[in-house]
Amino acid sequence: MKAKNIFKKTLILFILGLLIVPKININADINNKTIIGNTTATISGTNYEINEDDKQIILTSDAKVELTGNAGDYKIIIKEDAKNVSITLNNYTATTGGWANTIELRDGSSATVILVGENTLQAGQEASAIRVPENTSLVIDGEGTLKAKVDNAGSIASSAVIGSQYNRPFGDIIINNGNIYTYYTGNGQTTGIGAGVWHNSVEMSGTITLNGGNINTDVLGSLIDSDQVYLEGNGSAVVYADNIVLNDDEFSGIIFSGNKGTVKGNVTLNQDLNIPDGTVLTVDEDASLTISENVTVTNNGNIVNNGTINNNGTLQNNEGTIDNVNGNINSTTDIENVDGNDIHIILYNITINVGNGGIVNPNKSFEVEHGQTQTFDILPDKGYKIKSVIVNDEDKTSEVIDNKLTLENITKDITINVEFEKLPDVSSKMSSTNSDTIKNPETHDNILLYIGLGLVSIIGFTIVIIYFMRNNKTR
C-alpha cells in the first residue's frame, strides 16, 4: 500500500509539472530548407508562410528568411505593419507576371534585403520588382548583385522598378551596399528608382538614401514632380543614371549622368572606379574625394579637381589627365599627367608617450611617409623593466625583441604609449623570507598544541565510557 501511495503522489506531481511548463513556440530553423511549391527554389528561416494557391511567400514581423534558386512566379509579400523583416537573396530568381510585384511591402512595413551572389527580380506591366509605397521602408545591403527588371509591355502607365506605383509618393529607399541594376522595357516612360509615371496629378514625395555600393539606373527620382523628392547619402556610393530628377543638396557621393560625373560632399571611395574615355569627373569646390587603401581609380578620361583628392590607394592615369589648377592632391605616391598644383606626399604623425623608468628613441613626435618602416629603441632605466607597449590601443609588448619595436608599412597616424615598472627589491624579499621563518615555529607549536588537546579529549572520553560500563555490570 505504501508503494502504491508513493507512485500515485509521483504521478500527480509529474502531471502538475507538465501543466506549469509554458508552451514552446517553435519557429522554422534558418538551416532547415523548404521547397517553394513545385519550383526549384528553397526557403529557410522564421515567421513565414507559403500560400501555394496564390503563389505567395508571406512574411510577418521579425521574419528572417533566406531564399535561393528559381522561384518562378512566386511573389514575396511583407504584411501590413510587419517590422524587422530580413530577406537574404542568395543566387535567387523570381519572375512575376503582369500587375504583380515581385517583392511587395505593404502599409506600415519595413524590410532589409541582403544580397548574396547574383539575383534577378522581374515584374510585368504597371508593377515593380520591389514595390516601396508611402509609409514603408526598404534597406538593401550585402556585397552581391541585384538585377531588378520591369517589362511594361501592353501599358502606357509605368511604375518604378524599385519604388512606388505610378507617380505616387514612395517610402524610404536606403541602399548601403551591393551592385544594383534596374532595367525597364516596354511601353510608357522609362523609370528606375523612386516613382513611376501616369497622367493623374498627385503631390509627389519620397527619400532615397545611397550610402554605398554601385547603383545603375535609368531614372533616379520622379520625372513628373520632384520638388519633395530628396537624395541623401553618407559619401561612399557611386551612381550611374541617365536622368536625375530630385533635390540632391544633401547628397554626398559620386553621380555620373551621361558623360559627366560629379563628386559631391566628402566622399570615401571603397570600391574600384573606372572613368571611361570621353568622361569628365569633377570634384566640386569644398568637396573631397578620398581613395581608400587597396582601391584603384583608373582614369581614361579627365578629372577636374576643384576641391581635394586624398589618394591612399592607387590613382592611375592611363590615357587620362588630371586638371589640378584649382585644387589640392595629397597622395601616398607620385601621379603622372597632373597639370596645375604640385602633389603633396601624405605624411603620418608618430606620437610617443613615455612613463617614468626609461626612455624611447626616437624620443619625440615626428612624421613619416606612407609605407615607411620605423624602429624604436625601448630602454628601461637600471632597476626597471618594460611593463607595456601599446600602439593605437593594440598591445605590442610581446613584439619588443632585444628592446626594439619595429613597425612596418605605416599607413596611418600612430600613437605609442610605453610604461615601465620597477624590478622586485632583493633586500626586501630576503627580509620577507626571514620574517616567514620566524613565524613558522609558532605555527608548528600551535599544531602540536591542538594535537595534544585532541589526545587528552579522547583519553578522557574513553575513561568515562569504561566507568559507566563497569557501573552497569555492578548493578
Residue pairs with C-beta under 8 A, 6 or more apart in sequence:
27 46
27 47
28 34
28 44
28 45
28 46
28 48
29 44
30 44
30 45
30 46
30 64
30 65
30 66
31 44
32 44
33 42
33 43
33 44
34 42
34 43
34 44
34 50
35 41
35 42
36 42
36 43
36 50
36 57
36 67
36 69
36 71
36 74
37 50
37 52
37 55
37 71
37 72
37 74
39 69
39 70
39 71
39 72
39 74
40 69
40 70
41 67
41 68
41 69
41 70
41 71
41 72
41 74
41 92
41 93
41 94
42 67
42 68
42 69
43 50
43 57
43 65
43 66
43 67
44 65
44 66
45 63
45 64
45 65
45 66
46 62
46 63
46 64
46 65
47 59
47 60
47 61
47 62
47 63
47 64
47 65
48 57
48 58
48 59
48 60
48 63
48 65
49 57
49 58
49 60
50 56
50 57
50 58
51 57
51 58
55 72
55 73
55 74
55 75
56 74
56 75
56 76
56 77
57 65
57 67
57 71
57 74
57 75
57 76
57 77
58 77
58 79
59 65
59 76
59 77
59 78
59 79
59 82
59 85
59 87
59 111
60 79
60 82
60 85
61 79
61 81
61 82
61 83
61 84
61 85
62 83
62 84
62 85
63 78
63 82
63 85
63 86
63 87
64 85
64 86
65 86
65 87
65 88
66 87
66 88
66 90
67 76
67 87
67 88
67 89
67 90
67 92
68 90
68 91
68 92
69 91
69 92
69 93
70 92
70 93
70 94
71 92
71 93
71 94
72 94
72 95
73 94
73 95
73 96
73 97
73 100
74 94
74 96
75 94
75 96
75 100
75 101
75 102
75 103
75 104
76 87
76 94
76 102
76 103
76 104
77 104
77 106
78 85
78 103
78 104
78 105
78 106
78 109
78 111
79 106
79 109
80 106
80 107
80 108
80 109
81 107
81 108
81 109
82 106
82 108
82 109
82 110
82 111
83 109
83 110
84 110
85 109
85 110
85 111
85 112
86 111
86 112
86 114
87 103
87 111
87 112
87 113
87 114
88 113
88 114
88 116
88 142
89 113
89 114
89 115
89 116
89 119
89 144
89 146
90 116
90 117
90 119
90 144
91 116
91 117
91 118
91 119
92 119
92 120
93 119
93 120
93 121
94 102
94 120
94 121
94 122
95 102
95 120
95 122
96 102
96 122
96 123
96 124
96 127
97 124
98 124
98 125
98 126
98 127
98 154
99 124
99 125
99 126
99 127
100 123
100 124
100 127
101 123
101 127
101 128
101 129
101 130
101 131
102 121
102 122
102 123
102 127
102 128
102 129
102 130
103 111
103 113
103 121
103 129
103 130
103 131
104 128
104 130
104 131
105 111
105 130
105 131
105 132
105 133
105 136
105 137
105 138
105 171
106 133
106 136
107 133
107 135
107 136
108 135
108 136
109 136
109 137
110 136
110 137
110 138
110 139
111 137
111 138
111 139
112 138
112 139
112 140
112 141
113 130
113 138
113 139
113 140
113 141
113 142
113 146
114 141
114 142
114 144
115 140
115 141
115 142
115 143
115 144
115 145
115 146
115 177
115 178
115 179
116 142
116 143
116 144
117 144
117 145
118 144
118 145
118 147
119 144
119 145
119 146
119 147
120 146
120 147
120 149
121 129
121 130
121 146
121 147
121 148
121 149
122 129
122 148
122 149
122 150
122 151
123 129
123 149
123 150
123 151
123 161
124 150
124 151
124 152
124 153
125 151
125 152
125 153
125 154
125 155
125 186
125 187
126 152
126 155
126 157
126 158
126 159
126 165
126 166
127 150
127 159
128 150
128 159
128 160
128 161
128 162
128 163
128 164
128 165
129 148
129 149
129 150
129 161
129 162
129 182
130 138
130 148
130 161
130 162
130 163
131 159
131 163
131 164
131 165
132 138
132 162
132 163
132 164
132 170
132 171
132 172
132 173
133 164
133 165
133 168
133 169
133 170
133 171
134 164
134 168
134 169
134 170
134 171
134 205
134 206
135 171
136 171
136 172
137 171
137 172
137 174
138 162
138 171
138 172
138 173
138 174
139 174
139 175
139 176
140 146
140 174
140 175
140 176
140 177
140 178
140 180
140 213
141 175
141 176
141 177
141 178
142 177
142 178
143 177
143 178
144 178
144 179
145 178
145 179
145 180
145 181
146 178
146 179
146 180
146 181
147 181
147 183
148 161
148 162
148 180
148 181
148 182
148 183
149 161
149 182
149 183
149 184
149 185
150 158
150 159
150 161
150 183
150 184
150 185
150 186
150 191
151 185
151 186
152 158
152 184
152 185
152 186
152 187
152 188
153 185
153 186
153 187
154 186
154 187
155 186
155 187
155 188
156 187
156 188
157 166
157 188
157 196
157 197
157 198
157 199
158 166
158 184
158 186
158 187
158 188
158 189
158 190
158 191
158 196
158 197
158 198
159 165
159 166
159 191
159 196
160 170
160 191
160 192
160 193
160 194
160 195
160 196
161 182
161 183
161 184
161 191
161 192
161 193
161 217
162 173
162 180
162 182
162 192
162 193
163 170
163 173
163 191
163 193
163 194
163 195
163 196
163 206
164 170
164 171
164 194
164 195
164 196
164 206
165 196
166 195
166 196
166 197
166 198
166 200
167 195
167 196
167 197
167 198
167 200
167 202
167 204
167 222
167 223
167 224
167 225
168 195
168 196
168 202
168 204
169 195
169 202
169 203
169 204
169 205
169 206
170 194
170 195
170 205
170 206
171 206
172 206
172 207
172 209
173 193
173 194
173 206
173 207
173 208
173 209
174 208
174 209
174 211
175 208
175 209
175 210
175 211
175 212
175 213
175 215
175 237
176 211
176 212
176 213
177 211
177 212
177 213
178 213
178 214
179 213
179 214
179 216
180 193
180 213
180 214
180 215
180 216
180 217
181 216
181 217
182 192
182 193
182 216
182 217
182 218
184 190
184 191
184 192
184 218
188 196
188 197
189 196
189 197
189 223
190 218
190 219
190 242
191 197
191 218
191 219
191 223
192 217
192 218
192 219
192 220
192 241
192 243
193 208
193 215
193 217
193 219
193 220
193 221
194 206
194 208
194 219
194 220
194 221
194 222
194 229
194 246
195 204
195 206
195 221
195 222
195 223
195 224
195 229
197 223
197 224
202 225
203 225
203 228
204 222
204 224
204 225
204 226
204 227
204 228
204 229
205 228
205 229
206 222
206 228
206 229
206 230
207 229
207 230
207 231
207 232
208 220
208 221
208 229
208 230
208 231
208 232
208 246
209 231
209 232
209 233
210 231
210 232
210 233
210 237
210 239
210 251
210 253
211 233
211 234
211 236
211 237
212 234
212 236
212 237
212 270
213 236
213 237
213 238
213 271
214 237
214 238
214 240
214 271
215 237
215 238
215 239
215 240
215 241
216 240
216 241
217 239
217 240
217 241
218 241
218 242
218 243
219 241
219 242
219 243
219 244
219 245
220 231
220 239
220 241
220 243
220 244
220 245
220 246
221 229
221 231
221 243
221 244
221 245
221 246
222 229
222 245
222 246
223 243
223 245
226 245
226 246
226 247
227 247
229 245
229 246
229 247
230 246
230 247
230 248
230 250
231 244
231 246
231 247
231 248
231 250
231 251
232 250
232 251
233 251
233 252
233 253
233 265
234 252
235 252
235 253
235 265
235 266
235 267
235 268
236 253
236 267
236 268
236 269
236 270
237 253
237 254
238 253
238 254
238 256
238 269
238 271
238 273
239 253
239 254
239 255
239 256
240 256
241 255
241 256
241 257
242 257
242 258
243 257
244 255
244 257
248 255
248 264
251 264
251 265
252 264
252 265
252 266
252 267
253 264
253 265
253 267
254 261
254 262
254 263
254 264
254 267
254 269
254 273
254 281
254 289
255 261
255 262
255 264
256 279
256 281
259 276
259 278
259 279
259 280
260 279
260 280
260 282
261 275
261 279
261 280
261 281
261 282
262 281
262 282
262 284
263 281
263 282
263 283
263 284
263 287
263 288
263 289
263 307
264 284
264 287
265 287
266 287
266 288
266 290
267 287
267 288
267 289
267 290
268 290
268 292
269 289
269 290
269 291
269 292
269 295
269 297
269 313
270 292
270 295
271 295
272 295
272 296
272 297
272 298
273 295
273 296
273 297
273 298
274 297
274 298
274 300
275 281
275 297
275 298
275 299
275 300
275 301
275 302
275 303
275 320
276 300
276 301
277 300
277 301
277 319
277 320
278 301
279 300
279 301
279 302
280 301
280 302
280 303
280 304
281 299
281 301
281 302
281 303
281 304
282 303
282 304
282 306
283 289
283 303
283 304
283 305
283 306
283 307
283 308
283 309
283 327
284 306
284 307
285 306
285 307
285 326
286 307
287 306
287 307
287 308
288 307
288 308
288 309
288 310
289 307
289 308
289 309
289 310
290 309
290 310
290 312
291 297
291 309
291 310
291 311
291 312
291 313
291 314
291 315
292 312
292 313
293 312
293 313
293 411
294 313
295 313
295 314
296 313
296 314
296 316
297 313
297 314
297 315
297 316
298 316
298 318
299 315
299 316
299 317
299 318
299 320
299 321
299 322
300 318
300 319
300 320
301 320
302 320
302 321
302 322
302 323
303 309
303 320
303 321
303 322
303 323
304 323
305 322
305 323
305 324
305 326
305 327
305 328
305 329
305 340
306 326
306 327
307 327
307 328
308 327
308 328
308 329
308 330
309 315
309 324
309 327
309 328
309 329
309 330
309 331
310 330
310 331
310 346
311 329
311 330
311 331
311 332
311 333
311 335
311 346
312 332
312 346
312 370
312 411
313 332
314 333
315 322
315 331
315 335
316 335
317 335
317 336
317 337
317 338
320 337
321 337
321 338
321 339
322 329
322 335
322 337
322 338
322 339
323 339
323 340
324 338
324 339
324 340
324 341
324 343
325 339
325 340
325 341
326 340
327 340
327 341
328 341
328 344
329 335
329 338
329 341
329 343
329 344
330 343
330 344
330 345
330 346
331 343
331 344
331 345
331 346
332 345
332 346
332 370
332 371
332 411
333 370
334 343
334 345
335 343
345 369
345 370
346 369
346 370
347 367
347 368
347 369
347 370
348 367
348 368
348 369
348 370
348 410
348 411
348 412
348 413
348 414
349 365
349 367
349 413
349 414
350 362
350 365
350 366
350 367
350 368
350 374
350 410
350 413
350 414
350 416
351 365
351 413
351 414
351 415
351 416
352 360
352 362
352 363
352 364
352 365
352 376
352 416
352 418
353 415
353 416
353 417
353 418
354 360
354 363
354 418
355 387
355 418
355 419
355 420
356 420
357 380
357 381
357 384
357 420
357 421
357 422
358 378
358 379
358 380
358 381
358 384
358 386
358 418
358 420
359 379
359 381
360 376
360 377
360 378
360 379
360 416
360 418
361 376
361 377
361 379
362 376
368 374
368 410
370 410
370 411
371 409
371 410
371 411
372 410
373 406
373 407
373 408
373 409
373 410
374 406
374 407
374 410
375 404
375 405
375 406
375 407
376 404
376 405
376 406
376 407
376 416
377 403
377 404
378 386
378 389
378 400
378 403
378 404
378 405
378 418
379 403
380 386
380 403
380 420
381 420
383 422
383 423
384 420
384 421
384 422
384 423
385 420
385 421
385 423
386 397
386 400
386 403
386 418
386 419
386 420
387 397
387 419
387 420
387 421
388 395
388 397
388 417
388 418
388 419
389 395
389 396
389 397
389 399
389 400
389 405
389 416
389 417
389 418
389 419
390 396
390 397
390 416
390 417
390 418
391 405
391 407
391 414
391 415
391 416
392 412
392 414
392 415
396 405
399 405
399 406
405 416
407 414
